[in-house]
Amino acid sequence: MKDIAAWALNVAIMRGASYADVRVADDRSRALSTKNGKVGGASDSESFGVSVRVIADGAWGFAASDDLSKAGVEATAAWAVEIAKASARVKLLDVRLAAEKAVTAEWTTPFKVDPFTTSVEENLELLLKIDAELRAVAGVTLAETNMNFRREEQWFASSEGADIHQTKYTTGVGYAAHAFAGNEIQKRSYPTSYGGQWQNKGYELVGELKLLENARRVGEEAVALLGAEQCPEGKFDVVLDGSQLGLQIHESVGHPIELDRVLGMEANFAGTSFLTLDKLRTLRYGSELVNVVADARQEHGPGLGTFAFDEEGVPAQSTPIITNGLFTGYLSSRETAPTIGLARSGGTLRAEGWNRLPIIRMTNVSILPGEKPLSFEQLIGDTDDGIYMETNRSWSIDDKRYNFQFGCEMGWEIKRGKRVRMLKNPSYSGITTEFWNAMDAICSREEWVVWGIPHCGKGQPQQVMGTGHGASPARFRGVKVGSAYRGSE
């Protein structure tokens, strides 16, 4: 790999690049699924290639190839420089990078069991057992399961002297039960929706989640929802479970703090942002209890946004995003950091694979747990009249990430501190800053989980990547509930 990096860097500099970096990546994935007692899909794939990113004449150039021969790598580097020089003809300003010390490093995701040492037969046997347990519940009409593994090994080298080798392991697993009756379909997912729980761990995650043990309950809840009362409409105190709060963070905090969106450098797929530069350290984003960080460090947890170095060789960091309710930070890169007066990148430049240009992406954007001891049951017990909602079912948010609506799979009416009846089709809506300012309670560390969102899309061509969101259940006062609600403000 050192030879490949040397071939590319030498050609790039000789052709006129003032800066160059090289990524060589070997990406292996396994994806398995079942549907109603049959194998729905089974694939095991691998992708291996090189990319070269350069600055020449003050502009970026990028090229990638799966040809790792000396001639192929050198041609890729030469092409990247040509693209940069062509881009320079229409540049507005020269690209300038925040300084970063070049390092030599090795890092691997901590894991107990390499998921790729388990057999496909073993994986499918577990999924089919779960599938059968779901379908054993009378009224379940569709059972679906899935299991996914990924190993991303990458070598990074730069003309500044960086030499970094990282290997990241990801495991994801989950299932869903659907119940259909008349013209209505209800669904329950476990551990959460959209593929379940995903973390940077080995196969041990599969055992930790107690998948088979929860299957019967999940199926029974899907059927019970058919006979549940419709969620009422109005303004209520709303308690959100941690996985739903994780998605709320993703959409109404994570995307708007991407500095390339704020600066107008990126608007594809998910729009821009309401968090213009004048709002930094002036906007009251949430209540005093709202503390959010963007943290890629291993000590933060096994989130999908955990790594040792980003795709520019910048070490993982923790950036305060919201501090006691005040908006305090963006996700930045070496190019964008100086625009907000930072001497150093926040270390958030990432790419889906070797053939994609790195862009600013969420790391683990997490709300910190409450400092005072507060369990989930205590939070419910302290709620006099409200609605508890869990597991995302749908979401919608505008292109500036300001007005939103979320639907959940299941709700519970809360009366005088007790859950008194199941509710179906619960939904809530609001305005980002009003919503976060309405938070008046959040559970403590014991309830805090880093949830994985594996399919976050951004850019054009679209890049799909994983992010992490640590969250505890939390309560929000006076929230609009019900998609059709049109009450007075």
C-alpha positions as CSV (number, residue, x, y, z in Angstrom):
1,M,0.0,0.0,0.0
2,K,2.9,2.3,0.6
3,D,4.0,1.8,-3.0
4,I,0.6,2.7,-4.3
5,A,0.5,5.9,-2.2
6,A,4.0,6.8,-3.3
7,W,3.2,6.3,-7.0
8,A,0.1,8.6,-6.7
9,L,1.7,11.3,-4.6
10,N,4.8,11.6,-6.7
11,V,2.9,12.0,-9.9
12,A,0.5,14.5,-8.4
13,I,3.3,16.7,-7.1
14,M,5.3,16.4,-10.3
15,R,2.2,17.4,-12.4
16,G,1.8,20.6,-10.3
17,A,-0.3,19.8,-7.3
18,S,0.4,21.9,-4.2
19,Y,-1.3,19.3,-2.0
20,A,-2.4,15.6,-2.6
21,D,-3.8,12.8,-0.6
22,V,-4.5,9.2,-1.5
23,R,-7.0,6.7,-0.1
24,V,-6.8,3.0,-0.8
25,A,-9.9,1.1,0.5
26,D,-10.9,-2.5,0.8
27,D,-14.6,-2.7,1.6
28,R,-16.4,-6.0,2.4
29,S,-20.1,-6.3,3.1
30,R,-22.6,-9.1,3.9
31,A,-26.3,-8.6,3.8
32,L,-28.9,-11.2,4.7
33,S,-32.7,-11.1,5.1
34,T,-35.7,-13.3,5.5
35,K,-39.4,-12.8,4.7
36,N,-42.2,-15.0,6.0
37,G,-40.0,-18.1,6.6
38,K,-37.9,-17.8,3.4
39,V,-34.6,-16.3,2.6
40,G,-35.3,-12.9,1.2
41,G,-31.7,-12.0,0.1
42,A,-28.1,-13.1,0.7
43,S,-25.1,-11.3,-0.6
44,D,-21.4,-11.1,0.2
45,S,-19.5,-8.5,-1.8
46,E,-16.1,-6.8,-1.8
47,S,-14.9,-3.5,-3.4
48,F,-11.2,-2.5,-3.7
49,G,-9.9,0.7,-5.2
50,V,-7.9,4.0,-4.9
51,S,-8.7,7.6,-5.0
52,V,-6.5,10.7,-5.4
53,R,-7.5,14.2,-4.2
54,V,-5.4,17.2,-5.1
55,I,-5.2,21.0,-5.0
56,A,-3.6,22.5,-8.1
57,D,-3.7,26.2,-9.2
58,G,-5.9,26.7,-6.1
59,A,-8.7,24.3,-7.0
60,W,-9.7,20.8,-6.1
61,G,-9.3,17.8,-8.4
62,F,-10.5,14.2,-7.7
63,A,-10.2,10.9,-9.5
64,A,-10.6,7.2,-8.6
65,S,-10.0,3.8,-10.1
66,D,-10.1,0.1,-9.3
67,D,-6.9,-0.4,-11.3
68,L,-4.2,-0.7,-8.7
69,S,-1.3,-1.3,-11.1
70,K,1.5,1.2,-11.2
71,A,0.3,2.6,-14.5
72,G,-3.3,2.7,-13.4
73,V,-2.5,4.6,-10.1
74,E,-0.2,7.1,-11.9
75,A,-2.9,7.7,-14.5
76,T,-5.5,8.3,-11.8
77,A,-3.2,10.8,-10.1
78,A,-2.5,12.6,-13.3
79,W,-6.2,12.8,-14.1
80,A,-6.9,14.3,-10.7
81,V,-4.4,17.1,-11.4
82,E,-5.9,17.8,-14.8
83,I,-9.4,18.1,-13.3
84,A,-8.0,20.5,-10.7
85,K,-6.4,22.7,-13.3
86,A,-9.6,22.8,-15.3
87,S,-11.6,23.7,-12.2
88,A,-9.2,26.5,-11.5
89,R,-10.4,28.3,-14.6
90,V,-13.7,29.0,-13.0
91,K,-12.7,29.2,-9.3
92,L,-13.9,32.2,-7.2
93,L,-11.2,31.8,-4.5
94,D,-8.2,29.7,-3.9
95,V,-8.7,26.6,-1.7
96,R,-6.9,27.0,1.6
97,L,-6.7,24.3,4.2
98,A,-6.5,24.7,8.0
99,A,-3.2,23.4,9.3
100,E,-3.1,19.8,10.5
101,K,-0.1,17.9,11.9
102,A,0.6,14.8,9.8
103,V,0.6,11.6,11.8
104,T,1.4,7.9,11.4
105,A,-1.2,5.7,13.0
106,E,-3.0,2.3,13.1
107,W,-6.6,1.8,14.5
108,T,-9.2,-0.9,14.5
109,T,-12.7,-0.9,15.9
110,P,-12.7,-2.8,19.2
111,F,-14.7,-6.0,18.8
112,K,-15.0,-9.4,20.4
113,V,-16.0,-11.5,17.4
114,D,-15.2,-10.7,13.8
115,P,-18.6,-11.0,12.1
116,F,-17.1,-12.5,9.0
117,T,-15.8,-15.5,11.0
118,T,-19.5,-16.5,11.4
119,S,-21.1,-18.5,8.6
120,V,-24.0,-17.4,6.4
121,E,-25.8,-20.6,7.5
122,E,-25.4,-19.7,11.1
123,N,-26.7,-16.2,10.5
124,L,-29.7,-17.3,8.5
125,E,-30.6,-20.0,11.1
126,L,-31.0,-17.3,13.7
127,L,-33.0,-15.0,11.4
128,L,-35.3,-17.8,10.4
129,K,-35.9,-18.7,14.1
130,I,-36.9,-15.1,14.8
131,D,-39.1,-15.1,11.7
132,A,-40.9,-18.2,12.9
133,E,-41.4,-16.7,16.4
134,L,-43.0,-13.6,14.9
135,R,-45.3,-15.6,12.7
136,A,-46.3,-17.8,15.6
137,V,-48.4,-14.9,16.8
138,A,-51.9,-15.1,15.5
139,G,-52.6,-12.0,13.3
140,V,-49.1,-11.4,12.1
141,T,-49.3,-11.4,8.3
142,L,-45.7,-10.5,7.4
143,A,-42.4,-11.1,9.2
144,E,-39.1,-9.6,8.0
145,T,-35.6,-9.9,9.4
146,N,-32.2,-8.6,8.4
147,M,-28.5,-8.9,9.4
148,N,-25.7,-6.8,7.9
149,F,-21.9,-6.8,8.4
150,R,-19.3,-4.5,7.0
151,R,-15.5,-4.2,7.2
152,E,-14.0,-1.0,5.9
153,E,-10.2,-1.1,5.7
154,Q,-8.5,2.1,4.5
155,W,-5.0,3.3,4.0
156,F,-4.5,7.1,3.9
157,A,-1.4,9.0,2.9
158,S,-0.8,12.7,2.1
159,S,1.9,14.9,0.6
160,E,2.2,16.5,4.1
161,G,3.4,13.1,5.4
162,A,0.3,11.4,6.9
163,D,0.3,7.6,6.9
164,I,-2.8,6.2,8.5
165,H,-4.3,2.7,8.4
166,Q,-7.8,2.1,9.8
167,T,-10.2,-0.8,9.9
168,K,-13.8,-0.3,10.9
169,Y,-16.3,-3.1,11.6
170,T,-20.0,-2.6,11.6
171,T,-22.8,-4.9,12.6
172,G,-26.5,-4.3,12.1
173,V,-29.5,-6.5,12.9
174,G,-33.3,-6.1,13.3
175,Y,-36.7,-7.3,12.4
176,A,-40.3,-6.2,12.0
177,A,-43.8,-7.7,12.3
178,H,-46.7,-6.5,10.2
179,A,-50.4,-7.1,10.9
180,F,-53.0,-6.5,8.2
181,A,-56.7,-6.4,8.7
182,G,-59.4,-4.7,6.6
183,N,-57.7,-1.7,5.1
184,E,-55.2,-1.1,7.9
185,I,-51.6,-2.2,8.3
186,Q,-49.7,-1.9,11.6
187,K,-46.1,-2.5,12.2
188,R,-43.7,-3.1,15.1
189,S,-40.0,-3.1,14.8
190,Y,-37.1,-4.3,17.0
191,P,-34.7,-3.0,18.3
192,T,-35.8,0.0,16.2
193,S,-37.1,0.6,12.7
194,Y,-35.2,0.8,9.3
195,G,-33.0,-2.2,9.8
196,G,-32.8,-2.3,13.6
197,Q,-29.7,-1.4,15.6
198,W,-26.4,-0.8,13.9
199,Q,-23.1,-0.1,15.8
200,N,-19.4,-0.3,15.3
201,K,-19.0,-3.7,16.9
202,G,-18.5,-7.3,16.1
203,Y,-20.9,-10.2,16.1
204,E,-21.3,-9.8,19.8
205,L,-24.0,-7.1,19.2
206,V,-26.3,-9.8,17.9
207,G,-26.3,-11.5,21.3
208,E,-26.5,-8.3,23.3
209,L,-29.8,-7.3,21.7
210,K,-31.8,-10.4,22.8
211,L,-33.4,-10.7,19.5
212,L,-35.2,-14.0,19.8
213,E,-36.3,-13.2,23.4
214,N,-38.3,-10.1,22.2
215,A,-39.8,-11.5,19.0
216,R,-43.1,-12.8,20.5
217,R,-43.8,-9.5,22.3
218,V,-43.1,-7.5,19.1
219,G,-45.5,-9.6,17.1
220,E,-48.2,-9.3,19.8
221,E,-47.8,-5.5,19.8
222,A,-48.2,-5.3,16.0
223,V,-51.5,-7.2,16.3
224,A,-52.7,-5.2,19.3
225,L,-52.2,-2.0,17.4
226,L,-55.0,-3.0,15.0
227,G,-57.5,-2.7,17.9
228,A,-55.9,0.3,19.6
229,E,-57.4,3.7,19.8
230,Q,-56.4,6.4,17.3
231,C,-53.9,8.8,18.8
232,P,-55.8,12.0,19.8
233,E,-55.0,15.4,18.2
234,G,-54.1,18.5,20.2
235,K,-51.3,19.9,22.2
236,F,-49.8,17.5,24.7
237,D,-46.7,16.8,26.7
238,V,-44.8,14.3,24.6
239,V,-42.3,11.7,25.8
240,L,-40.0,10.3,23.1
241,D,-38.1,7.0,23.4
242,G,-34.3,7.2,22.7
243,S,-34.4,5.8,19.2
244,Q,-37.0,8.3,18.0
245,L,-35.1,11.1,19.7
246,G,-32.0,10.0,17.8
247,L,-33.8,10.5,14.5
248,Q,-35.1,13.8,15.7
249,I,-31.5,14.9,16.4
250,H,-30.4,13.6,13.0
251,E,-32.9,15.6,11.1
252,S,-33.3,18.8,13.1
253,V,-29.7,19.1,14.5
254,G,-27.3,16.9,12.5
255,H,-28.1,18.0,9.0
256,P,-28.4,21.8,9.7
257,I,-25.0,22.0,11.4
258,E,-23.1,20.7,8.3
259,L,-21.1,23.7,7.4
260,D,-21.0,23.0,3.7
261,R,-24.8,23.3,3.6
262,V,-24.6,26.6,5.7
263,L,-22.1,28.1,3.2
264,G,-24.0,27.1,0.2
265,M,-21.3,24.6,-1.0
266,E,-23.8,21.7,-0.8
267,A,-27.5,21.7,-1.3
268,N,-28.2,18.4,-3.1
269,F,-30.6,15.8,-1.7
270,A,-31.4,17.4,1.7
271,G,-31.3,21.1,1.1
272,T,-29.4,23.9,3.0
273,S,-29.8,25.1,6.6
274,F,-31.5,27.7,8.7
275,L,-28.3,27.9,10.9
276,T,-26.7,30.9,9.1
277,L,-23.3,32.0,10.5
278,D,-24.9,34.9,12.5
279,K,-26.6,32.4,14.7
280,L,-23.4,30.8,16.0
281,R,-23.1,31.5,19.8
282,T,-26.2,33.7,19.6
283,L,-29.2,31.4,18.9
284,R,-31.1,29.9,21.8
285,Y,-31.4,26.4,20.1
286,G,-33.0,24.7,23.1
287,S,-33.7,24.7,26.8
288,E,-30.9,24.7,29.4
289,L,-31.1,20.9,29.5
290,V,-30.2,20.5,25.8
291,N,-26.5,19.6,25.4
292,V,-25.5,18.1,22.1
293,V,-22.0,17.1,20.9
294,A,-20.6,15.8,17.6
295,D,-18.2,13.2,18.9
296,A,-16.3,10.7,16.7
297,R,-14.0,9.4,19.5
298,Q,-14.1,5.8,20.6
299,E,-14.8,6.8,24.2
300,H,-18.1,8.3,23.1
301,G,-19.5,4.9,22.2
302,P,-19.7,2.4,19.3
303,G,-21.6,4.7,17.0
304,L,-21.5,4.5,13.2
305,G,-19.8,7.9,13.3
306,T,-16.9,6.6,15.4
307,F,-13.4,6.5,13.9
308,A,-9.8,7.5,14.7
309,F,-9.2,9.8,11.7
310,D,-11.4,11.3,9.1
311,E,-10.6,11.3,5.3
312,E,-8.2,14.2,5.6
313,G,-6.2,12.6,8.4
314,V,-7.7,14.8,11.1
315,P,-8.1,13.0,14.5
316,A,-11.5,12.2,15.9
317,Q,-12.8,15.0,18.1
318,S,-15.7,16.1,20.3
319,T,-17.3,19.4,19.2
320,P,-19.9,21.1,21.4
321,I,-22.9,21.8,19.1
322,I,-25.5,23.0,21.7
323,T,-24.3,23.9,25.2
324,N,-27.0,24.5,27.8
325,G,-29.3,25.4,25.0
326,L,-27.0,27.8,23.1
327,F,-25.9,27.0,19.6
328,T,-22.1,26.7,19.8
329,G,-20.7,24.7,16.8
330,Y,-20.8,23.3,13.3
331,L,-19.4,20.2,11.5
332,S,-16.3,21.4,9.6
333,S,-13.5,20.3,7.4
334,R,-10.0,21.7,6.7
335,E,-11.4,23.8,3.9
336,T,-14.4,25.2,5.8
337,A,-13.1,25.6,9.3
338,P,-11.3,29.0,8.6
339,T,-14.7,30.5,7.4
340,I,-15.9,30.4,11.0
341,G,-12.6,31.5,12.6
342,L,-11.4,28.0,13.5
343,A,-7.7,27.2,13.3
344,R,-8.4,23.5,12.9
345,S,-10.9,21.2,11.2
346,G,-13.5,19.5,13.3
347,G,-12.6,16.2,11.6
348,T,-15.8,15.4,9.9
349,L,-14.9,14.9,6.2
350,R,-15.9,11.3,5.2
351,A,-16.7,9.4,2.0
352,E,-19.0,6.4,1.3
353,G,-16.2,4.6,-0.5
354,W,-13.0,4.9,-2.4
355,N,-14.8,6.2,-5.5
356,R,-16.5,9.1,-3.8
357,L,-15.2,12.6,-3.0
358,P,-15.1,13.1,0.8
359,I,-17.7,15.6,2.1
360,I,-18.8,16.9,5.5
361,R,-20.8,14.2,7.3
362,M,-22.3,13.7,10.7
363,T,-20.2,11.7,13.2
364,N,-22.0,10.8,16.4
365,V,-24.3,13.7,17.0
366,S,-25.6,13.0,20.5
367,I,-27.7,14.6,23.2
368,L,-25.9,14.2,26.5
369,P,-27.9,12.4,29.2
370,G,-29.3,14.3,32.2
371,E,-27.0,14.9,35.1
372,K,-29.6,14.1,37.7
373,P,-30.7,10.5,38.2
374,L,-33.9,9.9,36.2
375,S,-35.1,6.5,34.9
376,F,-37.6,6.0,32.1
377,E,-40.3,4.9,34.6
378,Q,-39.6,8.0,36.8
379,L,-40.0,10.2,33.7
380,I,-43.4,8.6,32.9
381,G,-44.3,8.8,36.6
382,D,-43.6,12.6,36.6
383,T,-45.8,13.2,33.5
384,D,-49.4,14.0,34.5
385,D,-51.1,14.2,31.1
386,G,-49.2,13.3,28.0
387,I,-48.4,10.8,25.2
388,Y,-45.4,8.5,25.0
389,M,-44.2,7.7,21.4
390,E,-41.7,5.1,20.3
391,T,-40.0,3.7,17.2
392,N,-40.0,5.9,14.1
393,R,-42.5,5.2,11.3
394,S,-42.2,8.3,9.1
395,W,-40.6,11.7,8.9
396,S,-40.7,14.9,7.0
397,I,-38.7,18.1,7.3
398,D,-38.2,21.1,5.0
399,D,-35.1,21.9,3.0
400,K,-33.8,24.2,5.7
401,R,-34.4,21.7,8.5
402,Y,-36.8,23.9,10.3
403,N,-40.4,22.7,10.0
404,F,-40.9,19.0,10.7
405,Q,-43.4,16.1,11.3
406,F,-42.7,12.7,12.6
407,G,-44.8,9.6,12.9
408,C,-44.1,6.7,15.3
409,E,-45.2,3.0,15.4
410,M,-46.8,3.0,18.8
411,G,-47.9,5.4,21.5
412,W,-49.2,5.3,25.0
413,E,-51.6,7.7,26.7
414,I,-50.2,8.9,30.0
415,K,-52.5,9.9,32.8
416,R,-51.3,10.8,36.3
417,G,-48.0,9.2,35.8
418,K,-49.2,5.9,34.3
419,R,-49.5,4.5,30.8
420,V,-53.2,3.8,30.6
421,R,-53.9,2.8,27.0
422,M,-52.1,1.9,23.7
423,L,-52.5,4.4,20.9
424,K,-51.9,3.8,17.1
425,N,-50.6,6.1,14.4
426,P,-49.1,8.7,16.8
427,S,-47.4,11.7,15.2
428,Y,-46.1,15.1,16.2
429,S,-44.9,18.2,14.5
430,G,-43.2,21.5,15.2
431,I,-40.5,24.0,14.5
432,T,-37.0,23.0,15.3
433,T,-36.0,25.7,17.8
434,E,-39.5,25.8,19.5
435,F,-39.4,22.0,19.9
436,W,-35.9,21.9,21.5
437,N,-36.8,24.8,23.8
438,A,-39.8,22.8,25.0
439,M,-37.6,20.0,26.5
440,D,-37.9,20.0,30.2
441,A,-36.6,16.5,31.2
442,I,-34.2,13.9,30.0
443,C,-33.3,10.5,31.4
444,S,-29.8,9.9,32.9
445,R,-26.9,7.8,31.7
446,E,-28.4,4.5,32.5
447,E,-31.0,5.0,29.8
448,W,-28.6,6.4,27.2
449,V,-27.9,4.4,24.0
450,V,-26.0,5.2,20.9
451,W,-28.4,4.4,18.0
452,G,-27.2,3.8,14.5
453,I,-28.7,5.3,11.4
454,P,-27.0,3.4,8.6
455,H,-28.6,4.9,5.5
456,C,-28.1,8.7,5.6
457,G,-28.0,10.2,2.1
458,K,-26.3,13.3,1.0
459,G,-24.7,14.8,-2.1
460,Q,-24.9,14.2,-5.8
461,P,-24.0,11.5,-6.8
462,Q,-25.6,10.5,-3.6
463,Q,-23.4,9.0,-0.8
464,V,-25.1,6.8,1.8
465,M,-23.3,6.5,5.1
466,G,-23.9,5.7,8.7
467,T,-24.2,8.1,11.6
468,G,-24.6,7.6,15.3
469,H,-26.9,9.4,17.8
470,G,-26.7,8.9,21.5
471,A,-30.0,9.7,23.3
472,S,-32.0,9.0,26.4
473,P,-35.8,9.2,26.6
474,A,-36.9,12.9,27.0
475,R,-40.0,15.0,27.6
476,F,-41.2,18.0,25.6
477,R,-44.0,20.3,26.8
478,G,-46.9,21.5,24.7
479,V,-46.2,19.7,21.4
480,K,-48.6,19.5,18.5
481,V,-49.8,15.9,18.2
482,G,-51.8,14.6,15.2
483,S,-51.0,15.2,11.6
484,A,-54.3,16.9,10.9
485,Y,-54.2,19.1,14.0
486,R,-54.6,22.8,13.1
487,G,-55.0,24.4,16.5
488,S,-54.2,28.0,17.4
489,E,-50.6,28.8,18.4
